[in-house]
Amino acid sequence: MKIYTKTGDKGTTALFGGTRVPKHHIRIDSYGTVDELNSHIGLIRDQEIDPRSKEILVHIQDRLFTVGAVLATDPEKMTLKNGKDRLNIPRVDEEDITLLETEMDKMNDHLPPMTHFVLPGGHTTVSYCHIARCVCRRAERLATALYELEPFDEHTLKYLNRLSDYLFVLARKLSNDLQADEIKWIPKKLE
């Protein structure tokens, strides 16, 4: 299979189902940002972190491929003429969202309470988490804009929202594991 098709040489690309759209279409930007997020999560997973976090990150990467597939499919062509689902893959569901919430709760149980915002950084691995969190928020913003134009399964939006929270808590957990300084943001007093 060749990687290059030459069909996008004039600035368009095909969605799953065949619909062609400009490469700058919000749908392309949405799933492209999810792909970028998935790469950042792979970078976190490649760090020296605990096995459970790695396991959850692999699960997240799998779910992000599903999110990308949903976003890459023209909603009008999501269902085939015979009534079957074009994607033929399991969708993101409440269980996926609950897994993120459960993992956050477990991590939070072992962390000091947050009293202030924290500055991103302290260790390279922690910084990777914060970058992924920011990319996740961008993916969520793009997906919500797309959803207003062409609605899709709401679990997709909910998952992206919860995932950014998960990445923040993971950053705090890894700061703790790596004994990195967590610098509080304390606004300067106005004179």
C-alpha positions in Angstrom: 0.0 0.0 0.0 1.4 3.4 -1.0 1.3 6.1 1.6 0.9 8.9 -0.9 -2.2 9.1 -3.1 -1.8 12.5 -4.8 -5.5 13.1 -4.3 -4.9 15.9 -1.9 -2.5 17.8 -4.0 -5.1 20.5 -4.7 -5.9 21.2 -1.0 -8.8 18.7 -0.4 -9.0 15.5 1.5 -11.6 12.7 1.7 -13.5 12.0 4.9 -14.4 8.4 5.8 -17.2 7.7 3.4 -15.8 9.6 0.5 -16.9 13.2 1.0 -14.2 15.6 0.0 -13.5 18.8 2.0 -10.8 21.4 2.1 -7.8 20.5 4.3 -8.5 23.5 6.4 -12.1 22.4 7.2 -12.9 22.4 10.9 -13.6 18.6 10.7 -10.0 18.0 9.5 -8.6 20.4 12.1 -10.6 18.6 14.8 -9.4 15.1 14.1 -5.9 16.4 13.2 -5.7 17.9 16.7 -6.8 14.6 18.2 -4.0 12.9 16.2 -1.6 15.4 17.6 -2.8 14.7 21.1 -2.4 11.0 20.6 1.2 11.6 19.6 1.9 13.6 22.7 0.3 10.9 24.9 2.6 8.4 23.2 5.5 10.6 24.3 4.3 10.5 27.9 3.9 6.8 27.7 7.5 6.5 26.5 8.8 8.1 29.7 9.8 6.2 32.9 6.4 6.2 34.6 4.5 3.6 36.5 3.0 0.6 34.7 -0.6 1.4 35.5 -0.3 4.9 34.0 1.2 3.4 30.9 -1.6 0.9 30.7 -4.3 3.6 30.9 -2.4 5.8 28.4 -2.5 2.9 25.9 -6.3 2.6 26.5 -6.6 6.3 26.0 -4.7 6.2 22.7 -7.0 3.5 21.5 -10.1 5.6 22.4 -8.5 8.6 20.6 -8.4 6.6 17.4 -12.1 6.0 17.8 -12.7 9.7 18.5 -10.7 10.5 15.4 -12.7 8.1 13.3 -16.0 9.6 14.5 -14.7 13.1 13.7 -13.4 12.0 10.3 -16.7 10.6 9.1 -19.4 12.7 7.4 -22.4 12.4 9.7 -24.7 12.0 6.7 -22.6 8.9 5.7 -22.2 7.4 9.1 -24.9 4.8 8.4 -24.7 2.6 5.4 -27.7 2.0 3.2 -28.3 -1.4 4.9 -28.6 0.5 8.2 -25.2 -0.7 9.5 -22.6 1.6 11.1 -20.0 2.6 8.6 -17.2 2.7 11.2 -18.0 -0.8 12.6 -16.0 0.0 15.7 -17.1 0.5 19.3 -17.8 4.1 20.2 -16.6 6.0 23.2 -19.1 5.3 25.9 -19.9 6.0 29.6 -17.5 3.3 30.7 -14.6 5.0 29.0 -15.5 8.3 30.7 -16.0 6.5 34.1 -12.5 4.9 33.7 -10.9 8.4 33.5 -12.9 9.6 36.5 -12.0 6.5 38.5 -8.3 6.8 37.7 -8.4 10.5 38.6 -10.0 9.8 41.9 -7.4 7.1 42.7 -4.5 9.5 41.9 -6.1 12.3 43.8 -6.4 10.1 46.9 -2.6 10.1 47.1 -1.9 13.8 46.3 -1.8 16.8 48.6 -5.0 19.0 48.2 -4.7 21.7 45.6 -4.8 25.2 47.1 -3.7 27.2 44.1 -3.2 26.8 40.4 0.2 25.2 39.6 2.7 26.4 37.0 3.4 23.8 34.3 6.8 22.2 34.6 9.1 20.8 37.3 10.2 17.8 35.2 10.2 17.0 31.5 7.7 14.2 31.9 5.3 16.5 33.8 5.7 19.2 31.1 4.8 16.6 28.5 1.5 16.0 30.4 0.8 19.7 30.5 1.4 20.0 26.8 -0.9 17.1 26.1 -3.5 18.7 28.4 -3.4 21.9 26.4 -3.6 20.1 23.0 -6.6 18.1 24.5 -8.3 21.4 25.3 -7.7 22.7 21.8 -9.1 19.4 20.4 -12.2 19.9 22.6 -12.7 23.5 21.5 -12.5 22.5 17.8 -14.7 19.5 18.3 -17.4 21.6 20.1 -17.3 24.1 17.2 -17.7 21.2 14.8 -20.5 19.8 16.9 -22.5 23.0 16.6 -22.3 22.7 12.8 -22.7 19.0 12.4 -23.6 17.1 15.6 -22.1 13.7 16.4 -22.1 11.4 19.5 -22.0 13.5 22.6 -19.8 11.0 24.4 -17.0 12.1 22.1 -17.1 15.7 23.6 -17.5 14.5 27.1 -14.5 12.2 26.7 -12.3 15.0 25.5 -13.4 17.2 28.4 -12.7 14.5 31.0 -9.4 13.5 29.3 -7.9 17.0 29.8 -8.8 16.8 33.5 -7.2 13.3 33.6 -4.0 14.7 32.0 -3.8 17.5 34.6 -4.2 15.0 37.5 -1.6 12.7 35.9 0.8 15.7 35.7 0.3 16.2 39.5 0.7 12.5 40.2 3.9 12.3 38.2 5.2 15.5 39.9 4.7 13.6 43.2 6.2 10.4 41.9 9.3 12.1 40.5 9.6 14.4 43.5 9.5 17.4 41.2 8.6 20.8 42.6 5.0 21.8 42.1 5.2 25.6 41.9 2.0 27.3 43.0 0.8 30.3 41.1 0.2 33.1 43.6 -0.8 36.3 41.8 1.2 39.4 42.7 -0.7 41.9 44.9 -1.7 45.1 43.2 -0.1 48.1 44.7 
